[in-house]
Amino acid sequence: MMSPNECTATSVSPVGDNTDPRTVASRKPMLAAMIVGALILAATVVLGPSLWTFFSNGGAVRTWVDSQGVLAPAAMAALVVAQIVVAILPGEPVELAAGYLFGFFEGTVICLVGGLIGTLGVTVLVKVFGLRAVRTFFSEEQLASISWLRDSKRFELIMLIVFLIPGTPKDVLTYAAGLTACPWWRIAAIGTVGRIPSIVTSTLAAGFASEGSWVAAGITLIATGIIVAGGAVAYRALSQRAAR
């Protein structure tokens, strides 16, 4: 584990004016990330309403992915990545579509791979653009609501616990994590492992539905709803306790 003070919030420093060739070469990946990030942010502004409509419609998601043929798994993973990076998009219809089209096991793997790539993408965006990237998707009130977690001396442990609780604000936590000094690979690991319960419940229910096992699908959804409700209560209690 990291030392208590290693994962506290930090500011993103601007790149200096060093003209050393090695410094210039090291800026190339950052420049590429900035270009990709700018394109993503621009696309979000221009296509925001239509993207929301598409991602909110599980049937549309399934139809589009299924039409990609042999590339369907990659297309599904790409949607998961997009949903995490463009944090305002709903994730539940995408996870349900993955379970319905590919079954529980393959759908879960696809969502986890997409989740890993998406978390890495978010971390890069935040490391490069800082608060500008975070404020593109979240209000000051939303950021203030998780300040207790971001500033915690036990950031990694608390973030993992919060991620494991279904119904917690994982998207804003993913972006906030990029503002800390935690290494990118630890953020990616926590974000990926922490999404497992949420993904599993979605793909399991959808997998049952695709097989016509409606009773099992209904039981899974009811159990998921109970877990989400309990998770919301637990998260509220945890945040209130930490804010004291």
DRENDO-309964 format. One line per 3 residues: number of its first residue (from 1); their letters; for each residue x, y, z of N, C-alpha, C, O. Coordinates in steps of 0.02 Angstrom, whole numbers. Example, Ala and Ser with C-alpha at 12.3 -4.5 7.8 and 13.67 -1.06 7.14 Angstrom:
1> AS> 660:-284:390:615:-225:390:660:-165:390:712:-166:423 ~ 642:-112:354:684:-53:357:645:2:394:670:57:402 $
***
This chain:
1> MMS> 42:-60:0:0:0:0:43:62:0:103:60:17 ~ 14:117:-19:51:178:-23:54:212:45:12:197:88 ~ 101:256:56:106:293:118:46:338:125:16:356:74 $
4> PNE> 26:358:187:-36:395:198:-42:458:157:-97:477:137 ~ 14:492:146:10:557:112:22:554:37:24:606:4 ~ 29:494:10:49:489:-61:-8:502:-108:4:523:-165 $
7> CTA> -69:492:-87:-127:499:-131:-170:557:-112:-231:550:-108 ~ -142:614:-99:-182:673:-86:-189:713:-149:-152:703:-197 ~ -238:759:-150:-252:797:-211:-194:842:-228:-162:870:-184 $
10> TSV> -180:848:-292:-126:889:-316:-151:931:-374:-203:915:-404 ~ -115:983:-389:-132:1023:-448:-91:1001:-506:-37:973:-498 ~ -115:1014:-566:-80:995:-627:-37:1053:-649:-63:1108:-663 $
13> SPV> 28:1043:-652:74:1097:-669:80:1104:-744:79:1054:-780 ~ 86:1165:-769:94:1175:-840:161:1152:-863:209:1150:-824 ~ 166:1134:-927:229:1112:-956:276:1171:-963:255:1224:-985 $
16> GDN> 338:1162:-944:387:1217:-946:410:1231:-1016:385:1202:-1065 ~ 458:1277:-1022:482:1298:-1087:549:1267:-1105:585:1292:-1147 ~ 565:1212:-1073:628:1178:-1086:630:1155:-1159:585:1121:-1182 $
19> TDP> 682:1174:-1194:687:1157:-1265:736:1100:-1277:755:1087:-1334 ~ 757:1065:-1224:801:1008:-1232:766:955:-1275:707:942:-1265 ~ 802:925:-1324:770:876:-1369:734:820:-1333:681:798:-1354 $
22> RTV> 763:797:-1277:730:743:-1240:665:767:-1210:616:729:-1207 ~ 663:830:-1188:601:857:-1161:549:864:-1216:490:849:-1205 ~ 570:887:-1274:524:895:-1331:495:827:-1350:436:821:-1364 $
25> ASR> 538:776:-1351:515:709:-1369:465:683:-1318:416:650:-1336 ~ 477:699:-1254:432:675:-1202:365:709:-1204:316:685:-1176 ~ 362:768:-1239:298:803:-1243:252:774:-1297:192:788:-1296 $
28> KPM> 280:734:-1342:239:709:-1397:179:668:-1374:124:679:-1398 ~ 189:620:-1327:130:584:-1303:78:630:-1271:18:620:-1279 ~ 102:680:-1234:56:727:-1202:18:767:-1254:-42:779:-1247 $
31> LAA> 54:788:-1307:21:825:-1361:-32:783:-1395:-86:807:-1410 ~ -16:719:-1406:-65:674:-1437:-126:666:-1392:-183:666:-1416 ~ -113:660:-1327:-169:653:-1280:-212:716:-1280:-273:712:-1275 $
34> MIV> -180:774:-1284:-217:837:-1285:-261:842:-1347:-318:865:-1344 ~ -235:820:-1405:-274:822:-1466:-334:776:-1462:-390:795:-1479 ~ -321:714:-1439:-376:665:-1432:-428:691:-1382:-488:687:-1394 $
37> GAL> -403:718:-1326:-448:744:-1276:-491:801:-1302:-551:804:-1288 ~ -460:846:-1340:-497:902:-1369:-551:878:-1417:-606:905:-1418 ~ -535:827:-1456:-584:799:-1503:-643:767:-1466:-700:774:-1486 $
40> ILA> -627:732:-1411:-679:700:-1372:-725:753:-1342:-786:747:-1344 ~ -695:804:-1313:-734:857:-1282:-777:893:-1334:-835:910:-1321 ~ -749:906:-1393:-786:939:-1447:-845:896:-1470:-900:921:-1480 $
43> ATV> -832:831:-1478:-885:785:-1499:-940:782:-1448:-999:776:-1465 ~ -922:785:-1384:-972:783:-1331:-1018:843:-1334:-1079:837:-1326 ~ -989:902:-1347:-1029:963:-1352:-1076:961:-1412:-1135:979:-1407 $
46> VLG> -1049:939:-1469:-1088:939:-1531:-1140:884:-1532:-1197:895:-1553 ~ -1120:824:-1510:-1164:766:-1517:-1199:746:-1452:-1232:694:-1448 ~ -1191:787:-1400:-1217:771:-1334:-1288:744:-1333:-1298:688:-1309 $
49> PSL> -1337:780:-1358:-1407:756:-1355:-1418:690:-1391:-1452:646:-1366 ~ -1389:684:-1452:-1399:621:-1489:-1363:563:-1456:-1388:507:-1457 ~ -1305:576:-1427:-1269:523:-1391:-1309:499:-1332:-1314:439:-1320 $
52> WTF> -1338:546:-1295:-1379:526:-1237:-1438:484:-1258:-1454:434:-1226 ~ -1471:504:-1312:-1529:467:-1336:-1509:396:-1355:-1544:348:-1339 ~ -1453:390:-1390:-1429:323:-1411:-1411:280:-1352:-1434:223:-1347 $
55> FSN> -1370:306:-1306:-1347:266:-1249:-1403:249:-1201:-1398:200:-1163 ~ -1455:289:-1201:-1512:275:-1156:-1558:222:-1183:-1600:195:-1147 ~ -1551:205:-1247:-1595:157:-1280:-1559:91:-1288:-1519:81:-1333 $
58> GGA> -1574:44:-1242:-1541:-21:-1244:-1553:-58:-1309:-1508:-91:-1333 ~ -1613:-52:-1337:-1628:-84:-1401:-1586:-57:-1457:-1561:-95:-1499 ~ -1576:9:-1459:-1535:39:-1511:-1462:18:-1504:-1429:4:-1554 $
61> VRT> -1439:14:-1443:-1370:-9:-1430:-1361:-80:-1455:-1312:-95:-1490 ~ -1407:-124:-1438:-1402:-194:-1459:-1403:-200:-1535:-1364:-237:-1564 ~ -1449:-163:-1567:-1455:-167:-1640:-1391:-144:-1674:-1368:-176:-1721 $
64> WVD> -1363:-89:-1650:-1302:-63:-1681:-1244:-110:-1671:-1207:-124:-1719 ~ -1235:-135:-1611:-1179:-181:-1598:-1187:-245:-1638:-1139:-269:-1668 ~ -1247:-272:-1639:-1259:-335:-1675:-1246:-328:-1750:-1226:-376:-1783 $
67> SQG> -1256:-267:-1777:-1246:-256:-1848:-1172:-252:-1867:-1155:-249:-1927 ~ -1128:-252:-1818:-1056:-247:-1833:-1024:-314:-1850:-964:-317:-1865 ~ -1062:-368:-1848:-1037:-433:-1867:-980:-457:-1823:-986:-457:-1762 $
70> VLA> -925:-478:-1854:-868:-504:-1816:-836:-451:-1772:-799:-468:-1726 ~ -849:-389:-1786:-821:-335:-1746:-867:-315:-1687:-853:-267:-1652 ~ -920:-353:-1678:-969:-336:-1626:-937:-332:-1556:-953:-285:-1520 $
73> PAA> -894:-380:-1535:-863:-373:-1468:-823:-309:-1461:-825:-276:-1409 ~ -784:-292:-1514:-745:-231:-1511:-790:-170:-1509:-775:-121:-1474 ~ -845:-172:-1546:-892:-116:-1546:-924:-107:-1477:-934:-52:-1454 $
76> MAA> -940:-164:-1445:-969:-161:-1378:-920:-131:-1329:-939:-89:-1288 ~ -858:-153:-1332:-806:-126:-1287:-796:-51:-1300:-785:-14:-1253 ~ -800:-30:-1363:-792:40:-1379:-847:82:-1348:-835:139:-1326 $
79> LVV> -908:56:-1346:-963:92:-1315:-952:99:-1240:-968:151:-1211 ~ -924:47:-1209:-909:51:-1137:-857:105:-1125:-863:145:-1078 ~ -806:107:-1167:-754:158:-1161:-784:228:-1168:-770:272:-1128 $
82> AQI> -826:237:-1219:-857:302:-1231:-900:323:-1172:-900:381:-1154 ~ -937:276:-1143:-981:292:-1087:-942:316:-1027:-964:360:-990 ~ -883:287:-1016:-842:307:-957:-808:374:-970:-806:416:-926 $
85> VVA> -781:383:-1030:-746:445:-1046:-795:503:-1049:-783:556:-1019 ~ -851:494:-1085:-903:545:-1087:-951:530:-1030:-1003:498:-1038 ~ -932:553:-971:-962:529:-909:-1036:544:-901:-1069:513:-859 $
88> ILP> -1063:589:-940:-1134:606:-934:-1179:553:-966:-1240:554:-957 ~ -1149:505:-1002:-1189:454:-1035:-1206:398:-986:-1165:380:-945 ~ -1266:370:-991:-1285:315:-946:-1249:251:-963:-1239:235:-1022 $
91> GEP> -1229:213:-912:-1192:152:-923:-1233:88:-919:-1216:38:-949 ~ -1287:91:-881:-1327:30:-870:-1353:-1:-935:-1347:-61:-943 ~ -1382:38:-983:-1406:7:-1045:-1350:-28:-1084:-1362:-78:-1117 $
94> VEL> -1289:-1:-1080:-1233:-31:-1116:-1215:-98:-1085:-1203:-147:-1121 ~ -1212:-101:-1019:-1196:-164:-985:-1250:-216:-997:-1235:-275:-1007 ~ -1312:-195:-995:-1367:-241:-1009:-1363:-268:-1080:-1375:-327:-1092 $
97> AAG> -1347:-224:-1127:-1341:-245:-1197:-1284:-296:-1205:-1290:-344:-1243 ~ -1229:-285:-1169:-1173:-332:-1172:-1193:-401:-1147:-1177:-451:-1178 ~ -1229:-403:-1092:-1251:-467:-1066:-1302:-501:-1111:-1301:-562:-1118 $
100> YLF> -1346:-461:-1141:-1398:-489:-1185:-1368:-518:-1249:-1388:-572:-1271 ~ -1321:-482:-1279:-1292:-504:-1343:-1239:-558:-1336:-1234:-602:-1378 ~ -1200:-555:-1282:-1141:-599:-1276:-1145:-648:-1218:-1101:-690:-1209 $
103> GFF> -1198:-643:-1179:-1203:-688:-1121:-1165:-661:-1061:-1130:-611:-1066 ~ -1174:-695:-1005:-1145:-670:-943:-1069:-666:-945:-1040:-613:-932 ~ -1035:-721:-962:-962:-722:-957:-929:-675:-1007:-890:-632:-988 $
106> EGT> -945:-684:-1072:-913:-643:-1123:-933:-570:-1115:-892:-525:-1124 ~ -996:-557:-1098:-1018:-489:-1088:-981:-455:-1031:-963:-396:-1035 ~ -969:-493:-977:-933:-465:-920:-861:-449:-939:-835:-396:-922 $
109> VIC> -828:-495:-975:-759:-483:-996:-755:-421:-1041:-711:-379:-1032 ~ -801:-415:-1088:-801:-357:-1134:-809:-292:-1094:-774:-243:-1108 ~ -855:-292:-1046:-865:-231:-1007:-804:-214:-964:-787:-156:-955 $
112> LVG> -772:-265:-937:-713:-253:-896:-655:-226:-938:-619:-181:-916 ~ -646:-254:-998:-593:-229:-1042:-607:-156:-1062:-563:-114:-1059 ~ -670:-143:-1081:-689:-75:-1098:-682:-28:-1039:-661:29:-1046 $
115> GLI> -699:-53:-979:-692:-13:-918:-620:5:-904:-605:61:-883 ~ -575:-43:-914:-504:-30:-903:-478:24:-951:-444:71:-930 ~ -495:16:-1015:-472:65:-1065:-503:133:-1052:-469:184:-1057 $
118> GTL> -566:134:-1034:-600:197:-1020:-570:232:-960:-561:293:-961 ~ -556:195:-907:-526:224:-848:-457:253:-863:-440:307:-839 ~ -418:217:-902:-352:243:-923:-360:307:-963:-322:355:-954 $
121> GVT> -410:308:-1007:-422:368:-1048:-441:428:-1005:-417:483:-1016 ~ -484:417:-956:-504:471:-911:-444:497:-871:-435:557:-863 ~ -402:450:-847:-344:470:-808:-297:513:-849:-270:563:-824 $
124> VLV> -286:495:-912:-242:534:-956:-272:604:-967:-237:654:-963 ~ -337:606:-981:-369:671:-993:-362:717:-933:-346:776:-941 ~ -373:690:-873:-369:732:-814:-297:752:-799:-285:809:-778 $
127> KVF> -250:706:-808:-180:724:-797:-157:779:-844:-116:820:-826 ~ -184:779:-905:-163:828:-955:-201:894:-947:-171:948:-946 ~ -268:890:-940:-310:950:-939:-328:974:-869:-353:1030:-861 $
130> GLR> -317:932:-818:-333:952:-750:-407:963:-739:-449:927:-767 ~ -424:1013:-699:-494:1026:-682:-536:1045:-742:-597:1037:-740 ~ -505:1069:-795:-544:1086:-855:-581:1026:-882:-639:1031:-903 $
133> AVR> -548:968:-882:-580:907:-906:-636:886:-859:-689:865:-882 ~ -624:891:-794:-674:870:-745:-736:914:-749:-792:890:-747 ~ -724:979:-754:-781:1026:-755:-821:1023:-819:-876:1051:-823 $
136> TFF> -795:990:-870:-833:981:-932:-895:939:-919:-947:949:-951 ~ -889:891:-874:-944:844:-862:-978:852:-794:-1034:829:-785 ~ -945:884:-746:-972:886:-679:-975:957:-652:-932:999:-667 $
139> SEE> -1026:971:-612:-1035:1037:-582:-992:1043:-519:-965:994:-494 ~ -986:1105:-495:-948:1116:-434:-980:1079:-375:-945:1056:-330 ~ -1046:1075:-375:-1081:1040:-321:-1063:966:-321:-1053:936:-268 $
142> QLA> -1060:935:-380:-1042:865:-384:-970:853:-361:-957:804:-326 ~ -925:898:-379:-856:891:-357:-850:901:-281:-812:866:-247 ~ -889:948:-255:-887:960:-183:-913:901:-144:-892:888:-88 $
145> SIS> -961:864:-175:-991:808:-140:-942:750:-129:-954:707:-87 ~ -888:748:-168:-840:693:-159:-772:719:-135:-723:683:-136 ~ -769:782:-115:-705:810:-92:-679:772:-32:-618:767:-22 $
148> WLR> -724:746:10:-703:708:68:-663:646:49:-617:626:84 ~ -682:616:-8:-647:557:-32:-580:575:-65:-529:544:-51 ~ -581:626:-108:-521:645:-144:-465:667:-97:-406:655:-111 $
151> DSK> -484:699:-42:-434:725:4:-417:677:60:-377:693:105 ~ -445:617:59:-433:569:113:-362:541:111:-333:531:57 ~ -335:530:170:-268:501:175:-269:427:156:-217:398:140 $
154> RFE> -328:396:157:-335:326:137:-374:323:72:-420:283:65 ~ -355:365:26:-392:373:-37:-403:306:-73:-459:290:-93 ~ -350:268:-82:-355:206:-122:-405:158:-91:-448:131:-126 $
157> LIM> -399:146:-26:-443:98:7:-516:121:5:-560:81:-11 ~ -528:184:20:-596:209:19:-625:209:-51:-684:193:-60 ~ -584:227:-101:-608:227:-170:-628:156:-190:-680:147:-222 $
160> LIV> -588:106:-172:-605:37:-190:-671:17:-158:-714:-13:-190 ~ -678:33:-93:-740:15:-58:-801:48:-91:-852:16:-102 ~ -793:113:-106:-849:150:-137:-865:121:-206:-924:116:-224 $
163> FLI> -814:103:-244:-825:75:-311:-860:8:-307:-901:-9:-351 ~ -846:-31:-256:-876:-97:-249:-950:-93:-229:-986:-142:-236 ~ -972:-35:-206:-1042:-26:-186:-1083:-5:-247:-1073:50:-272 $
166> PGT> -1129:-46:-270:-1171:-26:-327:-1212:37:-309:-1233:46:-253 ~ -1221:79:-360:-1262:139:-349:-1223:200:-329:-1253:253:-320 ~ -1157:195:-322:-1116:253:-304:-1093:290:-367:-1091:260:-420 $
169> PKD> -1075:354:-361:-1056:394:-420:-987:378:-447:-939:415:-436 ~ -982:322:-483:-916:298:-506:-885:344:-558:-824:351:-560 ~ -926:374:-600:-898:416:-653:-862:477:-626:-806:493:-646 $
172> VLT> -893:511:-579:-861:570:-551:-801:550:-509:-752:588:-506 ~ -804:492:-477:-746:468:-438:-687:453:-484:-630:466:-466 ~ -701:425:-542:-648:410:-590:-612:473:-611:-550:475:-614 $
175> YAA> -650:525:-626:-619:589:-645:-583:620:-587:-528:647:-595 ~ -612:618:-528:-580:649:-469:-515:614:-452:-468:646:-429 ~ -512:549:-464:-451:511:-448:-391:537:-488:-334:535:-464 $
178> GLT> -404:561:-548:-350:587:-589:-319:651:-562:-264:670:-582 ~ -354:684:-515:-328:745:-485:-282:731:-426:-251:777:-399 ~ -276:668:-406:-233:650:-351:-164:629:-376:-152:626:-437 $
181> ACP> -120:615:-329:-52:594:-347:-47:518:-357:8:492:-367 ~ -103:484:-354:-102:411:-363:-78:392:-433:-99:424:-481 ~ -35:342:-440:-12:321:-506:-71:299:-549:-121:274:-525 $
184> WWR> -64:310:-615:-118:295:-661:-138:221:-659:-196:204:-667 ~ -88:177:-649:-103:106:-652:-143:83:-591:-182:36:-596 ~ -134:117:-534:-174:100:-476:-246:124:-483:-293:91:-463 $
187> IAA> -253:183:-512:-320:209:-525:-357:161:-572:-416:146:-562 ~ -322:139:-625:-352:93:-673:-371:27:-640:-425:0:-654 ~ -328:1:-597:-342:-62:-563:-402:-56:-516:-447:-99:-517 $
190> IGT> -404:-2:-477:-460:8:-431:-525:18:-470:-577:-12:-453 ~ -522:59:-522:-582:72:-562:-609:11:-597:-670:3:-604 ~ -564:-34:-618:-586:-95:-653:-613:-147:-605:-668:-173:-616 $
193> VGR> -575:-161:-553:-598:-211:-504:-662:-187:-470:-707:-227:-457 ~ -664:-122:-455:-722:-96:-420:-787:-98:-459:-841:-97:-430 ~ -782:-102:-525:-843:-104:-567:-871:-175:-574:-926:-183:-601 $
196> IPS> -836:-225:-550:-857:-294:-560:-928:-307:-533:-968:-335:-570 ~ -944:-289:-471:-1012:-305:-447:-1067:-275:-490:-1117:-308:-505 ~ -1059:-212:-510:-1110:-179:-551:-1117:-212:-619:-1172:-225:-643 $
199> IVT> -1059:-227:-650:-1060:-259:-716:-1090:-329:-712:-1131:-347:-754 ~ -1071:-368:-662:-1094:-437:-656:-1170:-440:-648:-1203:-481:-679 ~ -1197:-397:-606:-1270:-399:-596:-1307:-381:-660:-1360:-410:-674 $
202> STL> -1280:-334:-699:-1313:-314:-761:-1308:-369:-814:-1358:-387:-844 ~ -1248:-394:-825:-1239:-445:-877:-1273:-511:-859:-1297:-547:-902 ~ -1276:-526:-794:-1309:-588:-773:-1384:-583:-786:-1413:-630:-813 $
205> AAG> -1415:-528:-768:-1487:-519:-780:-1503:-520:-855:-1550:-553:-876 ~ -1462:-484:-894:-1474:-481:-966:-1461:-549:-999:-1495:-568:-1046 ~ -1411:-584:-973:-1397:-651:-1000:-1455:-699:-989:-1473:-737:-1033 $
208> FAS> -1485:-696:-930:-1544:-737:-916:-1601:-718:-963:-1636:-762:-989 ~ -1610:-653:-974:-1664:-630:-1018:-1654:-655:-1089:-1702:-674:-1122 ~ -1593:-654:-1113:-1579:-676:-1181:-1593:-750:-1191:-1607:-772:-1247 $
211> EGS> -1590:-788:-1136:-1603:-860:-1139:-1676:-876:-1126:-1697:-934:-1127 ~ -1716:-824:-1112:-1786:-834:-1098:-1801:-852:-1026:-1857:-870:-1009 ~ -1749:-848:-983:-1759:-864:-911:-1782:-801:-875:-1744:-770:-838 $
214> WVA> -1845:-782:-886:-1870:-719:-861:-1876:-717:-785:-1867:-664:-755 ~ -1891:-774:-755:-1896:-775:-682:-1827:-761:-651:-1821:-721:-605 ~ -1776:-795:-677:-1708:-784:-651:-1686:-712:-664:-1653:-681:-622 $
217> AGI> -1704:-685:-723:-1685:-616:-739:-1720:-568:-691:-1690:-520:-667 ~ -1785:-581:-677:-1822:-538:-631:-1794:-540:-561:-1787:-488:-528 ~ -1777:-599:-538:-1748:-606:-471:-1682:-569:-466:-1668:-535:-416 $
220> TLI> -1642:-574:-519:-1577:-540:-520:-1586:-465:-518:-1550:-430:-483 ~ -1634:-440:-557:-1647:-368:-558:-1673:-342:-491:-1654:-289:-468 ~ -1717:-381:-460:-1743:-361:-394:-1686:-360:-343:-1680:-313:-303 $
223> ATG> -1645:-412:-343:-1589:-415:-297:-1541:-356:-310:-1514:-327:-263 ~ -1531:-340:-374:-1488:-284:-391:-1516:-218:-364:-1479:-177:-338 ~ -1582:-209:-371:-1613:-149:-346:-1605:-142:-271:-1593:-87:-246 $
226> IIV> -1611:-197:-235:-1602:-196:-162:-1530:-178:-145:-1517:-139:-99 ~ -1482:-207:-182:-1411:-193:-170:-1395:-120:-184:-1359:-87:-147 ~ -1423:-94:-240:-1411:-24:-258:-1439:23:-204:-1406:71:-185 $
229> AGG> -1499:8:-180:-1529:49:-128:-1486:47:-64:-1474:99:-33 ~ -1465:-13:-47:-1422:-19:12:-1356:16:2:-1329:47:48 ~ -1329:11:-59:-1266:45:-74:-1271:120:-69:-1225:154:-45 $
232> AVA> -1328:148:-91:-1338:220:-88:-1340:243:-15:-1312:295:2 ~ -1373:204:28:-1376:221:99:-1307:217:130:-1287:260:169 ~ -1270:163:113:-1203:154:141:-1156:210:118:-1116:234:158 $
235> YRA> -1162:230:55:-1119:284:30:-1134:349:65:-1089:387:83 ~ -1198:364:75:-1217:426:109:-1191:426:181:-1167:477:205 ~ -1196:369:215:-1172:365:283:-1096:373:286:-1070:406:331 $
238> LSQ> -1061:342:237:-989:347:235:-966:418:222:-918:441:254 ~ -999:453:175:-979:520:160:-994:568:217:-954:613:231 ~ -1050:558:252:-1067:601:309:-1019:591:366:-999:638:400 $
241> RAA> -999:528:377:-952:514:430:-884:544:416:-852:571:461 ~ -862:540:353:-796:566:334:-796:642:335:-743:672:346 ~ -854:673:325:-857:747:322:-856:778:392:-847:838:398 $
244> R> -866:738:444:-867:766:512:-798:787:535:-790:811:591 $
***
